[in-house]
């Protein structure tokens, strides 16, 4: 893909850079920044909880899929696959090998008759961009996945290679360790204010009394992105904190151990996790308020998820819930797509927010992209300008039709 040659800002290879948020996106940015050959500056990552106990990354199901409807999203995730297969090709690490536990079983996106046309169009784009996605009709689905009920399914799209899931902790730890090995400094603290002169941030002030001056600042604060912009006295991005529940269940009847991550037309998803399965379903928009708790509503599984699971896989009539957890999306209420790049009101303040559940798989490409913007002033590998923050100011959403 040709990158946009237009310079979007001044090159600052000797910058002092403060990244607020040390989760997978912030740590990826730090990692790629210190691995930029032209970069001679310093990187400081401010993370309020170094245990990551309540962070979004460890509570992810770890999926990587190429099956999107927007070209840039397909390319982002294809780079994620290249990265997780061989991280040492892209960043220097202290490890001789990095096992991210990539289970390459693929995604299986199912469509009813009403959704078949859209699925066909999506797959045509994905294949054009090099994704290895197979289109399967009902007969082929029944032969390949005999445990599926396909009575109401018109088409399926299966990622034959490059898709699957990884260990979220392992990817976060890899980025963090590689960033520190390259000279990045991690600071435990919470930003409580910024010092600002005109359209430039000059320092971040933490609750522990430490003031950290820098040339460039990156907002990678996840669901707290809008709060951080309020502190910087600039227009906040439309990012909200939305709770998502993941349930773990045991199925009495074994099914194929090569089961992919299956996405039902209802939006329900499930995938194997060892000898068990994990599953989830996003609530409808009118029942999806901002939320910061981690409480589990088991009636959501009993009343909503289980009937959908049992309909799609008859063996799932007899299952037993063995666990559950909740995490939070940094949900972009504008268009559910990433917000990446320089804030339109500030010269040296970059946003990396609003991933709406895709942050883990998009972190390698986003981290690299932010490093390029900071060091070179423009993208040099993959053009992600479609996700520029100024699209929000312009009222120009990016429509992604394959949101799970």
N, C-alpha and C positions, 0 to 999 in steps of 0.2 A: 504494500500500500504506500503510495506516495504521501509524504508528510507535508504539512502546510509550511511553506518556506517563510511565511510572514513572521517577523520577530514580534512577539507579544509583550516583550519587556526587556529591560537591560540584562545582559549576562553578568552574573556575579559569582565567578568561580572561587573568590576568596571570602565569601560571605560567612558571617556568623549566623547560623540558622537555628531557630528554636521551633521544635515540633511539639505541639500540645496534643497529647494523646499517644500513648505507647502501645496501643493495640496492634493488630496485624497490619492495618493501613499505615499508621504512623511509623511503626518499626520497619515496614517495607521501604517507606520513603527515606528513613535514616540509613538503612542498609544500602540502597542504591546510590544515595548521595555520597556516602564515604567511598563507594566503589567507582565513582566517576573519576576518570584519570585527570580530568582538568580541574577537579575540585580541590582546593587547597585550604578551605575554610574549616570552621568548627561546627559540630552538630550537637545540640543539647535537646534531649527528649524529656518532656515533663509529663510524668504519669502519676496520677493520684493514688493508684492502688497497684503496687508492684506484684501482688499476689494474683491479680486478675481474677479474683474470686467471683466478682459479679460482672465481669467484662463480657461483651458479646462474643468474642472470638472463641473462647473455650466452650461456649454453649451452642455453637453452630453444629449442624450435621455434616459439615465439611464437603459439600458437593462441588463438583466442577463439571459444568456442561457447556457444550458448544451450541446447543439448540435454543437460539434466540432469534428474534425477527429483525433486530437492528444490526447492521454490518459491524459497527464498532464493538458491540457487545460480543459478537462471535469472535472477532479478532482478539479482544481482551482475554477471553477464556482459552482460546487456542494458545496464546502465549503462556497462560497459567499452566497448561499441560506441559509445554516445553520446559518450563521452569521446574515443576515438581518432579519431572523425570530425571533432570540433571541440574540441580541448582548451581553446581560449581562452574557450569558454563557461563553463568551470568554474574555471580558474586563470589568474592573470596570468603571462604569459611575456614574455621579451625579444624573442622572435621574432614577426614579423608573421604567420607561418604555421609550423606544425609538421608536417612530413611524416613520419608514422610508417609509411609504406610498407604501408598496409592493403590486402591482397589479399583481396577479398571473394568468394571462390569457394565458401564454405560448408563444412560438414562433411557427410559422407555416412555415416550410421550404418546398418550392415547387420545384419540379424537372420535367423537360421535359423528353422525352424518352431517350435523350442522357445523361442526368445526373442521371437517376434513379438508375443505378448500384452503383454509388458513394454514393448516399443517403442511399441505403440499407446497404452498408458496414459501413457507419458512424453510422447509427442507431444501428447496431449490436454491435459495440464497445461501444456506449453510454449505451445501456441496460446492457451489460456485466459489466460496471462500476457502475451500480445502478441507472442510469438516467431513469426517467419515461417518455419515449417517445413512442408515438403510431404511427405506420405506417398506412397510409390511402391511399387506392386506389381511382380512380376517383369516383366510386359510393359512397364510404364512405365520400369523401370530399364534394360531392354535397349535401349529406344529412346533414352533420354537418355544412357546410358553404354554404348555398344556394345562397348567394350573389356573390360567386366566379364564374368566367368563367374558366372552367376546360377543355375546348376543346383541349388545347395543353399541358395538364398536365398529366404526367404518375403516379406520386406518390407525397405524401405529408407526412411530419413528424411533429407531433404536440407534444409539451411538455405538457403533461397532468397535471403535477405538478412541482413546483420548478423553473419554468421559468416565466419571466415577466419583469417588470420594477419598479424602485424605484425613489424617489426624490433625485437627485444627491446632492443638497444643504444639505439635512438632513444627508446623510452619511458623507459628508465632515465635517459638524459641529459636528457630534457625535465623529468622530476620533479626531478632534482638541480639543474639550472640554474634552474628556477622557484623552488625552495626557497631557493637562495642569493640570487637576485634579491630575494626577499621578506625577507631578513635572516637566514636560517639559517646557522649556522657549521658547517662540516665539519671534524672533527678526525681525524687519522690516529693510530690507537692501538688497543690491545686492552684491554678491561676485565679486570682481574685480581682485583678484589674490590669489594664495596660496603660503604659505611658504613650502618648500620641502627640505628634507635631504635624499639623496639616493633614495630608493624606498618607502619612507614614506612621507605622508603629515603631517605637524606639526601644521599648522594654516590656517584659512581662513581669508582673509582680505576684508573688506567691503568698499564700496564707501563712507560711512559716517565716515571713519577713524577707525572703531572698528576692532580689530584683535582678533579672537577667536581661542585659542589653543584647541586641542582635540587629542584623541588617535585614533578615528575612524571617517571617513567621508563617507556620503552617497550622491550620485548624484541622486536626484529625481527631477531634473530640467525640466522634460517634454521635450518640443521641443527645449529647450536650452541645452540639455545634451551634445552635441558635443562641444559647446562653453565652457562649464564648464571643460571638459576634456582638451581642449586647454590651459585653465588657469592653469591646474594641470600639464601641459607638459607631457601628456600621449596620446596614440593613441585614438582618439575620436571614439565613437560608430557610426554606420551608421544610425543616426537618423536625420530626416529632419522634417521641419514644413510644414504640408499640410492642406489646408483649406477644410472644409466640411460644406455644407449648409443644413439647416433643414427648411422645409417649413411647415406652418400650414394652413390647409384648412377646410372649412365647406362644408359638403355634404348635398344637399337638401333632398335626400331620406335617411331616417335612415336605418342603418344596425345593425346587432346584437351587443348589448352593450358588449357582451363577446368576441368581436373580439380580436384575438391574435395579436402579432407583426408578420406581414406577410412578408416573404422574397421571392420575385419573382425570377424566373430563370435569369432574366435580371440583378439582383442585386438591383433592386428597393425594398425599404422597406416602410411599413407604419404601424401605430398603432393608436388606439384611444387615445385622450387626452381630457378627459371630454366629451363635446358634439362635439368636433372637432377631427381632425386627424393631426398627424405629419408624415412627409415622407422625404426621401432622396435617393440619388444615388451617389456613388463615381464616379468621372470622370475616363476615361481610363488613363493608365500610361503615354501615350504621351501627355496628356493634364492636367497633375497634377504637376505643378511646385512647388518649395518651395514658400511659401506665408505667409505673416504676417499681411495682412489686414483683415477686417471684412466686406467688401462690399458684398452686395447681388446681384447676377445676376438673376433677375426674368425670363429672357429668358431661363434659365436652366430648370425652372419648365414648362414654356409654351411649349418649343420645345422638351424637352427630357422626363421629368417626367410625365407630364399630359397624353400623349398618352399611356405610359406604364401602368399607374394607371387605365385609362379608359378601356384598354384592359382587365386587370385582374378583375376589378370590374365595370361592366357596369353602376352602380349607380354613379360612379365617373366621368361620362361624364358631369355631372352638379355639379361643385364644384366652390368655390370661395376662393381664397387665402386671409387669414386674418392676416398673419404675417410670419416672417422668421427670422432666426438668423444664424450666422456663428461661427464656432469654429475651433480649430486646433488640429489635431492629432500629437502626437510625433511618426512619422511614421518610422518604421524600414525598410529601403530600402533593407536590406539583406534578410530577410525572413518573415517580418511582424509579428514576435513573440516577446514576452517580452525578455529583456536582464536583467538578475537578478544574482547578485553575485559579487565576488571580481574581480576587474580589474586585468588582467593578468600581468600588468607591475608595479602595486603598491600593497604593502602589506596591507594597511589599507584604501583602497578606494573602496567602493562598488557602483555598478550601479543598478539602477531600472528604466529602460528607454525602449523606443521603443514599447509601448503597442499597437500602431496602431489602436486605437479606443476601446480597451478592458480594459483600465486602471481602470475604475470605478468598473466593475464587478470582476476584478482580484485583486483589492486593499486589501481586507481582507486577502487572502492567501499570497500575496506578502509581506504585512506588517508583518505578522507572520513569514514568512520565513526569512526575513532580520533580525528580532529580534533573531531568532534562530542562524543564522550564526554569528552574532556579539557576542552573549552571550556564546553559546556552541561551536562555531567553525564549526558546521555542522548542517544539517537539522535534526530535531527531530520529525517532524510530517509528512509533505508532501515533498517528494523529488522533488525539482525543478531543479536539476542539469542539466537537458536537456537544460535549458535556460541559462546556464553559459556563461558569456561573452567570454570565451576562444574559444567557437565554431566559433566565427567570425574570430579570429586569425588563426584557423585551417581550415577555409573555409568549415564548416560543417553545412549547414542550417537545421533548423527544418521545415519540410513542413507541413503546416496547410491548408487543402483543403476547409475548411468552413469559409473563410474570407468574411465578409460582408462589 
